[in-house]
Amino acid sequence: MKKNKTCCFIDYYSQDCFIELNHNNPDYIKLELKLKEILGSLVEDFSVNHFISGMKFGLEQISAEIILELKTKFSGVTLEGVIPYENYATDWTETQRDKYYSIMQNIDKEVMLQHNFSHDCMIKRNLYMINKSKYIILYTNNTSKINAINKYAKSIGKVVFIMDVETLNTIPNIKICR
């Protein structure tokens, strides 16, 4: 049996300045193309075959959708959705919830970490994903927000790619921390 090489993606991008999630927005199109390049490279160049998304609205869901596309091109690629608590998407807009449920219907594995919200549920979600992954992609526009999680991931031997969403770095230009 082939061992999974796993990658998770964690979104630390400030939602107040997030690129409008509109397929007609040139910035969105540019971001989506760059994510396709990066995630495709992980599959082809790094032999990553299992991806984990925390299903946060924004870059985590965009990445999950790209992985669902990659599953049609590469056999053996799987997607796991990690839900921090049962009613995670309850307060989202109808459009956001529709997108969330559309992705969740097509994943290979769903993991719900706890039934009720708690103040540390997102931290637990992130730790679960990091502990299961060899590669971690941290999407951010403020690297100071990710210092603790980056330090933890490095301390347990993970490969961390920090992607500054505003500059849209490619894999070779992403800061790789070991």
Disulfide bonds with the S-S distance in Angstrom:
none
